[in-house]
Amino acid sequence: MEQSQEFIQFMHRLADASDLVTQQYFREEIGVENKLEDSFDPVTIADKAAERAIRSLIEQHYPDHGIIGEEYGSVRADADYVWVLDPIDGTRAYISGLPIWGTLIGLLHKGKASVGMMSQPHTRERFFGDGTRSFLRYGDKTRPLKTRACIALSEASMFTTSPALFNEQERPAYDHLEAQVRMPRYGTDCYGYAMVAAGQCDLVVESGLQIYDIAALIPIVHGAGGIITNWQGDAADQGGQILACGDKNLHQTVLRGLQIS
């Protein structure tokens, strides 16, 4: 527990450094690059500068730890402790001026997501947890996070970034699920998982996630009483097909529904 607190305090330092960069460029005119040839995967100067700022601090304070980052790749990825970074999760929202992006800072211990933070400086929010407890710091106030009970799909609200991101084998399962929930919402990226932890949303269903998209969020949702797995019910630390639920009974119901894919 003491070591988790040490890492969380350090994550606040990392988030402070990142926030200076992301706030500087948010809602300003900045260039946008496309990382893909056949579709749109944007990256900006803010993504790159924020990751550089975080990586520099990690190298100074934990030189034996590994780092996996979206923009600058991996070093010492086989270390016992590995930091997993997504400097701006939700770059599409970022370049559109929408404050539903966040900086994701996760820490793996022997391959398992153990501590995580999502920082959103424009709203002055930081969500963080160690798998047993989770908290929201808003300005100078901090409160514990707790997921809400929701057993019936007909009462559930569900987030996904975009249904278009599911492939042709996955889409029927997603569509079947969406038809049963009370309220689907799109375009939430990392914020959807934070809202599950905060008890504002019941589930998130996504696919094609990378390790840096999810590692920071797992300890936050788990620490608030929820669960994140892949669509087969196994560990989601490496990404892929992701299901996050605030209610563990609802999670079992959704898993059965996703098996039609």
C-alpha positions in Angstrom: 0.0 0.0 0.0 2.8 2.4 0.9 4.5 1.8 -2.5 1.2 2.4 -4.3 1.0 5.7 -2.6 4.5 6.6 -3.6 3.7 5.8 -7.2 0.4 7.8 -7.1 2.2 10.8 -5.7 4.8 10.5 -8.5 1.9 10.2 -11.1 0.6 13.5 -9.9 4.1 15.0 -10.7 4.0 13.4 -14.1 0.5 14.7 -14.7 1.5 18.2 -13.6 4.3 18.2 -16.2 1.9 16.8 -18.9 -0.9 19.3 -18.0 1.4 22.3 -18.7 1.9 21.0 -22.2 -1.7 19.9 -23.0 -3.3 23.0 -21.6 -0.9 25.2 -23.6 -2.0 23.8 -26.9 -5.7 23.0 -26.2 -8.1 25.1 -28.3 -5.2 26.7 -30.1 -4.4 26.4 -33.8 -1.9 23.6 -34.0 -0.8 21.3 -36.8 -2.3 17.8 -36.9 -0.5 14.8 -38.5 -2.2 11.6 -39.6 -0.3 8.4 -38.5 -2.2 6.2 -40.9 -2.5 6.0 -44.7 -5.9 4.5 -45.1 -7.8 6.1 -42.2 -7.4 9.0 -39.7 -5.3 8.6 -36.5 -4.3 12.1 -35.5 -1.3 13.2 -33.5 -0.2 16.7 -32.5 2.8 18.5 -31.1 1.0 18.4 -27.8 0.9 14.5 -27.8 4.6 14.3 -28.5 5.7 17.1 -26.1 3.6 15.8 -23.2 5.0 12.3 -23.6 8.5 13.6 -23.7 7.9 15.5 -20.5 6.6 12.4 -18.7 9.3 10.1 -20.0 12.0 12.5 -18.9 10.8 12.5 -15.3 10.5 8.7 -15.2 14.0 8.3 -16.5 15.3 10.7 -13.8 13.5 9.1 -10.9 13.1 5.4 -11.9 15.8 4.7 -14.4 15.4 0.9 -14.0 11.7 1.0 -14.8 10.5 0.3 -18.3 8.4 2.7 -20.4 5.8 2.0 -23.1 4.4 5.1 -24.8 2.1 5.7 -27.7 4.3 8.2 -29.4 7.9 7.1 -28.6 7.7 3.3 -28.2 9.2 1.1 -25.6 12.3 0.8 -23.5 13.0 -1.9 -20.9 9.6 -3.4 -21.5 10.6 -6.6 -19.7 11.3 -4.8 -16.4 9.3 -5.6 -13.3 7.8 -2.1 -13.3 6.8 -0.6 -16.6 5.1 2.8 -17.1 2.4 2.9 -19.8 1.7 6.3 -21.3 -0.9 7.8 -23.6 -0.2 11.5 -23.5 -3.6 12.4 -25.0 -6.2 9.7 -25.1 -8.9 11.2 -27.3 -6.9 13.3 -29.7 -9.9 13.7 -31.9 -11.7 15.3 -29.1 -8.6 17.4 -28.2 -8.3 18.8 -31.7 -12.1 19.5 -31.8 -11.9 21.5 -28.6 -14.0 19.0 -26.6 -12.8 18.4 -23.0 -13.4 14.7 -23.0 -9.7 13.7 -23.5 -7.2 12.8 -20.9 -3.6 11.9 -20.2 -3.3 8.3 -19.2 -0.5 7.2 -16.9 -0.4 3.5 -15.9 2.1 1.3 -14.1 2.4 -2.4 -14.7 4.0 -4.6 -12.1 5.1 -8.0 -13.6 2.7 -7.5 -16.4 -0.4 -6.6 -14.4 -1.9 -3.1 -14.3 -1.4 -2.0 -10.7 -1.8 1.8 -10.5 -3.3 4.2 -12.8 -4.3 7.9 -13.3 -6.3 9.8 -15.9 -5.7 13.6 -15.8 -8.0 16.1 -17.5 -6.5 19.6 -16.7 -9.2 21.6 -18.5 -11.8 20.4 -16.1 -9.3 20.2 -13.3 -10.1 16.5 -12.7 -7.8 13.6 -11.9 -9.1 10.0 -11.5 -6.6 7.6 -9.9 -6.6 4.2 -8.2 -4.5 1.2 -7.2 -7.0 -1.6 -7.8 -8.3 -1.6 -4.3 -9.3 2.1 -3.9 -10.0 4.9 -6.4 -10.4 8.6 -6.1 -11.3 11.7 -8.0 -9.4 14.9 -7.3 -11.3 17.9 -8.4 -9.4 21.1 -7.8 -8.3 21.0 -4.2 -10.9 18.4 -3.1 -10.6 14.6 -3.3 -13.3 12.1 -2.9 -13.5 8.3 -3.2 -15.0 6.7 -6.3 -17.7 4.0 -6.3 -19.4 2.3 -9.2 -23.2 2.0 -9.1 -25.4 -1.1 -9.1 -27.1 -2.0 -12.3 -28.1 -5.6 -13.1 -30.6 -5.1 -16.0 -29.4 -4.1 -19.5 -32.6 -2.3 -20.0 -31.6 0.1 -17.2 -28.0 0.5 -18.3 -26.2 3.4 -20.0 -23.3 2.3 -22.3 -20.4 4.2 -23.8 -18.2 3.4 -26.8 -15.9 5.6 -28.8 -17.6 4.7 -32.1 -19.5 1.7 -33.5 -17.6 2.2 -36.7 -14.4 0.9 -35.0 -15.8 -2.6 -34.6 -14.9 -5.0 -37.4 -17.5 -7.0 -39.3 -17.3 -10.0 -36.9 -17.7 -7.8 -33.8 -20.3 -5.4 -35.0 -23.4 -7.8 -34.8 -22.6 -8.5 -31.1 -22.2 -4.8 -30.4 -25.4 -3.9 -32.3 -27.3 -6.6 -30.4 -26.1 -5.2 -27.1 -26.8 -1.6 -28.0 -30.4 -2.5 -28.9 -30.9 -3.7 -25.3 -29.5 -0.8 -23.2 -31.4 2.2 -22.1 -28.9 4.8 -23.4 -25.9 4.4 -25.7 -23.4 7.3 -25.9 -20.5 7.7 -28.4 -17.1 9.5 -28.5 -16.1 9.2 -24.8 -12.6 7.6 -25.1 -11.0 7.3 -21.6 -13.7 9.5 -20.1 -16.2 6.6 -20.4 -14.2 4.4 -18.1 -13.8 7.3 -15.6 -17.6 7.7 -15.6 -18.0 4.0 -14.9 -15.7 4.4 -11.9 -17.6 7.5 -10.8 -21.0 5.7 -10.9 -22.3 7.8 -13.8 -22.3 5.1 -16.5 -22.7 1.4 -16.4 -20.5 -0.1 -19.1 -18.0 0.6 -21.8 -17.6 -1.8 -24.8 -14.7 -1.3 -27.2 -12.3 -3.1 -29.5 -8.9 -2.6 -31.0 -7.4 -1.0 -27.9 -3.7 -0.9 -27.3 -2.0 -1.4 -24.0 -1.5 2.3 -23.5 -5.3 2.9 -24.1 -6.3 0.7 -21.1 -3.5 0.0 -18.6 -4.1 3.2 -16.6 -7.8 2.7 -16.5 -8.0 -0.8 -15.1 -6.8 0.0 -11.5 -9.2 3.0 -11.4 -12.3 1.0 -12.4 -11.3 -2.0 -10.2 -10.6 0.2 -7.2 -14.1 1.7 -7.5 -15.7 -1.7 -7.4 -16.0 -2.4 -11.1 -14.4 -4.8 -13.5 -12.6 -4.7 -16.8 -11.9 -7.8 -18.9 -11.7 -8.7 -22.5 -14.7 -10.1 -24.3 -13.8 -13.6 -23.2 -13.7 -12.6 -19.5 -9.9 -12.7 -19.3 -7.4 -10.0 -18.2 -7.4 -6.9 -20.3 -4.0 -5.5 -19.4 -2.7 -5.8 -23.0 -5.7 -4.3 -24.7 -7.8 -5.7 -27.5 -11.5 -6.3 -27.1 -12.5 -4.5 -23.9 -15.5 -4.7 -21.6 -15.8 -2.5 -18.5 -18.7 -2.7 -16.1 -19.5 -1.0 -12.8 -21.7 -4.0 -11.7 -20.1 -7.4 -11.8 -23.4 -9.2 -12.3 -24.1 -7.0 -15.3 -20.6 -7.9 -16.6 -21.6 -11.6 -16.7 -24.8 -10.7 -18.7 -22.9 -8.6 -21.2 -20.1 -11.3 -21.6 -22.8 -13.8 -22.6 -24.2 -11.4 -25.2 -20.8 -10.7 -26.7 -20.2 -14.3 -27.4 -22.4 -14.2 -30.5 -19.5 -12.5 -32.3 
